[in-house]
């Protein structure tokens, strides 16, 4: 599947799948940024991506982000809509510094990973009563 992409800064690489079995590609910080303790920052990713029809672009933190940098994606998981791909729609990575120290993110540092997922939009049909029996509510399938 061909993915249309624009780099804001061409000195940074295109995304790539690091291994043959990788399902996600790395997202970088286009700028060096200092993030104050207990604060949010928006890191420009350098990418404007046209997500293919019937797909969504899902962003998650790299597995080492919290341990190595003391950062986490502020919203846990990012969702990039298919129509967020205009000339100025650079993907921003919302990160939270949960440490008591300033964190420096270097230009070109890998922060998050992106994954294309097949998405089917549904048609909502309102009903007065659901046909299935109750499952038991939140946490009903066990303690762990």
WOWOVEN-V770926 format. One record per helix or strand. SS is the DSSP state (A for helix, B for strand). FROM is the first residue (numbers start at 1). LEN is the number of residues. If there is no record, write none. Layout:
# WOWOVEN-V770926
ss: <SS/SS>
from: <FROM/FROM>
len: <LEN/LEN>
This chain:
# WOWOVEN-V770926
ss: <B/B/B/B/B/B/A/B/B/B/B/B>
from: <4/25/33/39/47/55/65/71/77/92/103/110>
len: <4/4/3/6/4/7/5/3/4/6/3/9>
